Every structure is written in C-alpha cells, then in structure tokens.
Amino acid sequence: MAHDLIATRGTGFGLGLRTQHYADFLARKQPLDWLEIITDNYLIDGGKPLAVIDAIRRDYPVAMHGVAMSIGASQGVDVPYLQRVKALADRIEPLWVSDHLCWTGPGPEQLHDLYPLPYTDESARHVIAQIRRAQDVLGRRLVLENVSSYIRYRHDSASEWQFLAHIAQEADCLLLVDVNNIYVSSVNHGFDPLTYLHALPAHRVQQIHLAGHSDNGDHIIDTHDHPVAQPVWDLYAQACQRFGAVAAMIERDDHIPPLAELLDEMAIARRVAAEHGAPPEPVAITSITLAPTADLTGLAAVQRHFADRVLANALPPEMPEDLITGRLPIYHHAYRARLAEVLADTYAKTYLYMGSDTFEAHARDYAVVHPPRTRSLNRYGEGLVGTLRAAYPDNPELHELAQLDWDLRTRFDSADVPTLETAAAQASDTWTTRPGVLHPSALLRAITTNVVGVWNAIHTDDDVPEAVALPAPATLLVWRKGHQPHFRTLDAAEAAWVQALHAGASVHDACAALLGSGLWQGDPTVLGGWLAQLLDDGLVRADGPVEGDVPTY
C-alpha cells in the first residue's frame, strides 16, 4: 500500500500519560501540545482507562505507543493483535502509532521486555517483511523506536544504526529516536552516540523520547525513573540540530513525580530545541546493504536460546562460543522483577497479607514456571491462586483472599454496557420478564472464611482479624459499578436468586425457581429489597445480552 513520503514535522512537546496524572488532565487544560499513551493499557473491553482517554482526547492530540507488537519476533506479527491496535486507533484518531524495533518473546511465550535484535541480513529481511505487513493491517505508517541494549549477538554483521537506517529505508517506516536509549547503549557498548545520530535518515524521524536512567558505574540501565541526565540533554541538543523540529516528549514510568515537575522538565526540552533547533540536514538517500552473516544459527533458534537463558533458574557462565555476549543477567533479573511487580499490583491485598518478601518469592517462581503467553499483562497470573492453594493447603483464607483480588482486578476493565436506572425500572415492569438481565461483569464466588473481614481490614489499614471458618459457606457477588469494582456477601436465598439471573433467567423465572426451592416463601418485601439493591448496584443491564456475552465464573 502507499504511505506518506516523509515524517510529519513538529507538533511540539508532550508527556506520557500515566494514571497518576489522570485527575490533573481531567480537571483543567495543561500547558503541553500532545500526550502519548501506552497502547497496550487501552486494548481492553471497557472501564475507566477507556473512559479517561475518550475524555482526554477531546482536549489533546494523542500518539499511541505500544510495547507488545514484537515486530522482530521470529514467528511473525500477530494479526489479531494488530487489528485490536487498529480498532483503538480508529477510536481515538492518534497523531501516529509507534512501537519498538525489538522482539518480546519467542512464541508462545511473551516475556514482556524489549529485547534487541541480531543485526544480520536474515534478521533485517524478516523484520522488513513484518513491518510491511503490520503497516498494511494498520492502514498507516508505523513509527519504530530504537531500544536500549545490554548484550550483543556474536554474529552481528552491522552496527545498530546501520541496521535501523536500513530497516527504515527498506520497510518505508518512520523512526522514534529515543535519545536516552542511544546514550545508554553507547556507554554500555562503547560507541560514539553522535555517530549513531548522524547515521539516521533525518527525513524519517517522527518523534523523540527523552528519559532518565540509572547509572551503575560500569554500565547504565534505561529505567525511566529519574529526570533526564545532562549527557542526554547534550545529545538532544545535537539531535535538534540534526533532525530539526521533531515532536519530543518526556517519559517517566517509575517514581512518577507530580505533573508540575514533568512539565518543568518538558520546558527544558522546549528551551533546548529553541536554542539548538535547525532545519533538518539535507537528505542523502543511499542504499544500505547488510553483509550476509556466516552464522548458520537462524533467528528463531537465537531467540529461543535467549528466552531459555532468561527463564533459566541460574545463568551459566558466559563462554567464548556463546551466541549472546554481554550483560544477560540484566534481562534475567528484569523478567522476574517485572512480573513480580505485575502480580503484586493484581494481588494487592494478598501481597500485604503475606508480606513482600514471601509474596515476591512465590511471584518470581511463578513467573518462571508460567511465562505469559499473551501480549497483555492485564490477565496475567490467574493461576497464582492455585499455586498458593498448593503451597498453603491449611490457609483457605489466603486462597480466598487471592481469588477476591483476582476477581476485583478482572472486573475493573470488563465490558461496558448500559445499566437500567431505578426510575426507568419503576416506570416499566417489562424488564423483569427479559432474560439475560444481569450485568455481564457480575460474578459469584463461594467463600468459607472471614475473607471479607480480612480484605476490609487490609484495605483500611486496620488490625487484620485472625482467620476463621464461617459457620456455613457464603456467596460473594463481585461486579463493577461505573468504573469501580465492588463486592458484597449474599445470604443463601438471594445467592440462589442471583445465580439464576447469572445463568440467564429473567427476574420472573428466577423467582419461580426460588419458590420451588423453598429458600424463599414469596415475601414481596424481600423481593422488593433484592430488586432495589440490584438496581442501586448498577447490576441490571438496560439492553439485552448480545451474541458473545457469556456468564463470568
């Protein structure tokens, strides 16, 4: 397909949108030109993130930046994933869509890190084909970012900048130049960052990233948890002279400060660009040919070897004949730390109940045994409940606490459906004969312990009660109202009634079934209370179920 000839110049200065700053952007217009979102955080069915981005998009231009396309993976691009990215792009109409020139897993595992590619002819030919395919699915040019790296492949036949320039030219894509990543890699691998900058085709540079890093003495790591360092500002000044007026933004992904601090840092970028910016240097388009490598190890085998090292319990000593050289332990540690952080966020109350050291030990072990197999981490870790059940068979409150954490997390971004307001319900009783009336986020879960008291005490930072068994098993109803997950305990009669609704029965049929069970004697006051609570909880859908709706268990 045909794409635009060159990058769009300019659009000013922006920030990465992070959840900590949602309220700031919703409250008032902020002094910036655009925002960048992490694409993969919004590839969800519904909930608060999508509602927020819809609102913010009305006030700010937005660029989409992904971390899971894995354009360099040997198994090729995931077309259903690309179609979801396209659907989001169609929804918010971004300035552009970007991701990274890297791979994130060998397949079927997705290890959720940005791994550098071998700089070989085989790798280049594969990546070029995948970029072209992705651009055809997306219906737009793709913008690809250079990643930081801590290893090299023994059979590389080109430098990173030669490889990147070749890919951009042959795939006809655009570039997101991460100045911090260039600096990080230049220190780690001992090359001149200006050589890198001047090798890139200026007419293909769409955007610039600026971020902080962690200096560990003999190497530095791209952590995005510090302000931009002075050497990176100096390199950015050179980039402004080389590329001209290119959109630039500040990235911060950890230790996120108040918005005002990031706006101050963005103002520095604006000032540096004003002082050093120039028209982009003349384009001299030359054909770049990568020499065929003498290595007989294919891309798939190299990536499998890399992933096996990352997932290994212990890394073997580096040998001269190894396919990979450098600081592989950085990736080995980062994989476990990243997934332990994800699991601690998903199982927030369980993490506090067990204690950080104990929970993280189980989380890291779980990450090795159960590597992710999807491109999103929104649903990673469901099996941790079973893992904890096996490890602590005599602590049912722990199993139920973990299950409640998981259920609440998965309600957060469940599908949006309109709910029936109480006034509308009172004006018509036809909804009581309609099947499939229960909100699709509703979930029923049996409990046998005082897990509700444990969860609430942790939530309010009170003394956690001793775990005890309930006199009889009870039922929890978990759902999402508006943008917030909720739960409450049901007695046996209401639980049976809601269970019938959950299975698709109408209110009328659920009542008839309950009468036959003997749990309810037909008291209209009791039924009225149930109906009022159901409506108040936002659990009655205003429309009927659609094809594809399934009960949640």
N, C-alpha and C positions, 0 to 999 in steps of 0.2 A: 504494500500500500504506500501511497505518497504521504510524506510528512513535511512539516515546515523546514525551510532550508537552514536556518540558523537559530540559535537560542534567542529568547526574548530578553532584551537588555533591561536591567533595572527592576523596579518595583520597590526599592528602598530597603528598610531594615525591620527585622521582626524577631520574634521569640518562639520557642517551642511551647505549645500549650500543655500545661500539666494540671492535674486535678487540684493541686494545692491552690491554683490561681483561678479556678472556675468562678468563684464568687466575685473576684476583682473585675473580671471581664464582663460578667453579667450585670454588675452594679453600675458601671459607667464606662464610657469610651476611654481607652488608654492611648497614650501618645506613641503609637507604633504604626507601621504601614501594613503589616500582614502577620499571620500566625502559621505555624507548622504543626500539624497533628501527627501522632504515630498511627498510621493507617490501621494497624492490626488491633488497636484498642477499640476500634469502632466497627469491626466486622462482626457484629453481634445482632441478635434478633430484636432487641429493644432496650428500654431502660434509660437511666439518667444520662449516660455518655452521649447517646444519640440525640436526646432532647437538648442537651447543652450545646452540642456542635451545631444543631439546627439554629439555635438562638444566636450563637456567636457568629455564625456565617452571615447573618443579616447585617452585621456591623463591620466585619473584617474579611478581606480576601484570605483564603486558606490554601496552603500547599499540603499535599499528602506525602508522608514519608514512611515507607514500610521497612520492616526488619525481618520479614519471613519469606520473601519471594524466592530466595535461594536460586538466583539466576544461574549460578555456576555449578549447581549440583549435577552429578553425572546422570541421574535418572531423568533429567529434563524438567521443564517448568510444569507446575500443577495448574492445569487449565481451570478446573472448578474454583481454585483459589483466586486466579486472575479474574474470573467472572465476578466473584464477590468484590474484589477491589474495584472493578469497573462499575458495579452497581452502586458502591459508595461514591465513586467519582461522579456518576450521573446524578446522585442525590445532592452533593454539595458543590459541584462545579468548581473544582480546585484550580489554582493557578497552574499547577503541574503535578505529576505523580512521580515520586522518586523511590529508590531502594538502594541496595548496596551491591557492588561488584564483588560477590563472595558466594560462599555456599554455607548452609546452616546445618546440614546433616546428609548422610549418605543414602538415606532411604532404606527401610521405612522409618528409621529414627530421625527425629528433628531435634537437634541438640541446642538450638536457640542461642547460638553465638555466631559471630560474623567471622568466618574462617577465610583466610586468604587463599587464593587460587595458585596452582602451579603456573608459572609464566612460561608456557610452552606453546608450540604450534597447535598441538591437539586440543589443549585447553581453550585456546583462542577460537578455533573453528567451532567447537561445541558451544561456547558462550555466545558467539555471534549469532548462531542459529537460534539459540533460545531467546535472545533479546528481540530478534526479528519476530519470532512467534509471539512473544509477550506483547510487543507493540501492536501486532495485528489484533490480538484479543482485546487489548485496552482501547484500541482506536486512537492512540496518541503516542507521541514520542515518550520514551522512558528516560528519566534522569537518573544516572547511576553515580554512587558515591564511592570514593576510594576508602578502604578500611585501614585501620592501624594493624600492624603485624608484629609478631614476636618470634616467628620462625621463618625459615626458608626451605624450599624443596631442593634436593640435591641436584636435580636435573633441569632446573630453570635455565631457559635459553635466552631470556630477555630481562631487562630491568622492569620494575613495576610501572614506571612512567611510560616506557616504550609499549608495554602491554596495554595500558589504559588508553593511550592515544590510538593504538591500532584498533582496539575494540570499538572505540567511539567512531572512528572513521568508517570501518567496515560494516558495523551494525547500524550506522546512521542514528545514533542515540546522542543524548546530551549528558553533561557531566555536572555533578555536585562536588565541588572541591572542598574537602574538609581540611582546612589549613592545619588544625591541631594534629590530625592523623598523619599528615605529611611530616610534621615536626617530630612526632613520637617515633615514627618508623625511621626517620633519618638518624635519630640518636641511637635507636636500638640496632640499626644495621650499618651505621657509619657512612651514609652518603650525604651529599650536599643537597639540602632541600631546594635551593634555587635551581639546581639542575632539573629537579623534578618539575617545579613550577614552569620553567621555560620550555619544557618539552610538551606541555599540554596544549591542545588546539584551542586558542582563546575564543574562537567563534562558537565553540560548543559548550562553553561554561555557562550554565544557567543559574547556579546558586553557590553560595559559600557558607560553610559551617565554621563557627568559632566555639571552642570549648576549652575546658580545663583538663589537667591530667595530674597524675600522682608521680612524683619523682622518687625513685627508689635507689638513687645513686648510680649503679651501673646500668640501669635501664629505667624507662618510664612507661606508665600504663595509661591508656586512654580511659579515664574513669568518669569524666563528665560530672565531677563532684567538687570542683574548685573553680574560682574565677579564671579567666583566660590569662595565661602566663605571658610575661613580657616578650620572650622569644617568639611566641605565636603572634603577638601583636606586630612585632617587627616583620615577620613573614607575611602577615596580612597586608602590611603596607606595600610589600613587594608584589603581592597578588593584585592589589588595586592598580598598580602601575602596569601590570602585565595584562589584566583582563578588562579593565575599565569598570563601568557602572554595572555591577552584578549584585543581585539581591543577596543580602547577608543576614545571618541571624546568630543569636547566642543559644547554645544548647546547654541545658543543665538537667541531669537525670537523677541525681542523688544529692543529699544535703541541700535541698532546694530552699533558697532564701526567700524572703518577702519579694513580691513583684517589683517593688521600688528599686531594690538592689540590681535586679536584672535589667531594668530599664536604664539605670545608670551605666551599666556595662554596655548596653546597646548604644548608648550615647557616645561611648568611646569609639565604637566601631564606626559610627556616623562621622565622628571627627577625623579619624584616621583616613577614611575614604575621601573626605573633603580635602584633606591635606595632600594625599598621595594619588588620588584617582586621576586617570588619564584616559583618553580614547584607547580602546583595545589595540594592541600591537597588530600590524598588518598580518594577514593570514597567509602563510606559505604552506599550502596543502601538498604534502609529499606522501608517497606511498611507503608504508612501513611494512616490511616483511619480516616475520619471525622465522628464524632458522629452525628446521626440523630438529627435534631432540633425539639424541642417541638412546634415550631411555626407552626400554621396552615395557615399562610398567604403565598401564593405562590409567586414565583419570579415575575411573570407578575404583580400581584397586588402591590407588593412592588415597582417595577419600575414605575408603573402608579402613585402611591402615591407620589413618589419622584418627578416625572415630573410635577404633578399637583402643588406641592409646588413651584417648580422653576417658573412655569408660572403664579402663583397667583399674583395679584396686590400687596398684602401685606401678609407677612407670619404671621400665627397665633402664639401666644406664645407656646413655647415647653411645652408639658405635659408629665408626667411620663409614660403614656401608649403609647406615640408616637412610631411608627416603626423606626424612624430615630432620632438619638441624635447627638448633636454637632453643628458645625458652618454652618448650612444650608444657612444662609444669604450670605455666600461667593459665593455659587453656584447661588443663586438668583440674586445677583449683576453681577456676571461674565457673565451669559447668556445675559443679556441686553447690557452690555458693549461690549461684543464680537460682537454681531450682529450690534450694532450701529457703531462700527468700520468698519465692512464689508460694511455697507451701505454708510458710509461716503467716503470710498475708491471708491466704484462703482459710486456714485453720487458726484464726487469730486467738480465739478463746482456748483452744486446745494447747496452743503454744504457751500461753501464760499458765495454764493449769499444770502442764508437765514441767515447765522450766525450760529456758532457752537451750541449755547445753543438751539436755536429754532429747528434746524435740528435734533439734538440728542434727543430732547424730542419726536419729531414725530417718529424717528427711534426706540426708545425704546418701544413706544406704538405699533408700527407696529410689532416689534419682538414678543410681547405678543399675539397679535391678529392673526398673521400669522407666526407661528413657521415653520422652514424649514421642508420639507418633503423629501429631497434628501440628499445623503451623501456628496455632494459637495456644497460649497457656491459660486461657480463661477456664478451661475444663480439665486442666492437668491435676492429677492427684486423687481422683475418686477412689482408687484402690488403697489409699493410705488408711482408710477406716478399717479395712480388712487386715492390713498389716499390723495396726495397733491392737486389733482384737486378738490376733495370733500371738503377739508379744506379751499382752497383758490379759490373759483369759479371765482373771479374777477381778477385773475392774470394768464392769459393764457401764458405769457412769462415764468412763473415758471413751468407750466406743460410741456411746450415745451423744456425748459432747462433740466428738469429731463429726459424727453424722449430722448433727444440727448445724455445725459450722459449714459443712459442705452444702447442706440444703439451703441455707440462707444465702450463701455465695452464688449458687446457681439460680436462685430466684432473681438476683439483682439485675441480670441482663436478659431475662426471659422475654418472650414476645409481648409487644404492646397490643392490647385490644381495648375497645371502648367499654366502659362499665356503666351499668344502669344506676341512675341516681334514685334516691328514695322517693322524691316527688313524682318522678315518672313511673316508678313501680306502683305507687299508690293510685295513680290515675288509670291504670290498666292492670288487669289480672291475667292477661293472655300470656305473660312471660312465665307464669307458674306451670303452664302446660307445655312449654317449649323444652325439648330435650337439649342436653349439652349446655346448660345454663351456667355451669361453674367456670370461673376464670381459669384459663389454662395454666397459670402459674401455681395453682393450688396443689399441694402435696400433703399426703397423710403419712405419718410415721408413728409406729408403736414405740413406747418407752416403758421401761421397768424400774427406773431410778429417779431420784430427785434432780435430774439433769437440768430442769428449768431453773431451780434454785441455784444450782452451781453456775450456770451460764449468767444469770442475772447478777449474782454476786461479783463475778469477774468483770462484768460489764460496768458495774457501778463502783468498782474498786473497794468492795466491802469484804469482810471476812468470808471466806468460802466455807460453806457448811460441809460437814462430814457426809460423804456419800452413803446413802441408804437406799434400800429397795422400797418401792411403793407397795402399799397393801395389795394392790391389784394393778395389772398393766393398764396404761392410759394411752391416749392418742393425741399426738401433736398435729395441728394444722399449720402448715408453713405456706406463705404466699407473699406476693408483692402488691402493695397498695401504693399507687403513684410511682414514685421512684425508690421507695424504701421497703426492704423485706421485713416481714412480721412473722410472729408465731404465737399461738395460744393453745391451751390444753382444752380438749373436748371431753365431756362425760360420755358414757357408753351409748346413750340414746342419740345424742347429737352426732357422735362419731359415726354411728351406723347410717344416719340420715345423710351426712355429708359424703360418706363412702358411696352411697347410691348415686348421689349427684355427680361425684367424681367419675363414676363408671358410665355417666352419660344419661342417667334418668332425669326426667322432668321433676320439678318440685312435687307435683301431684302424684306421680308414680313412686317417688321416694317415700312420701308419706304413707301411701298404701302398703308398700313393702314393710315399713316400720311398724304399722299397725299389726301386720301379720306376725311380726317377730315377738310381740309382747313387750318390747322395750319402751313403747310409747302408747299411752291409752287414749290418744286422740284429743288431749287437752289443747284447746286453741290458744290459750295464753302461752303455753310452752312453745308452740309452733310460731306464734307471733314474735316471741323473743328471738327464736332462731333466725327467722326471716329478717328481722330488723338488724340483727348483728351481721348477717351475711351481706346485706346492702351497705351497712355502715363500713364494713371492712373492704368494700370495693371488690367483692368476690362474685358478683353477678354480671355476666357479660351482657352488653346491650345488643349485641348481634348474635347470630347463631354460629356454631362451630363451622369452620371451613375445612375443606379437604386438606389433610396433612396434620390437623390438630390431633394430638394423642394425649391420653392421660399421662401425668407425670408421677413416677413412683420413686 
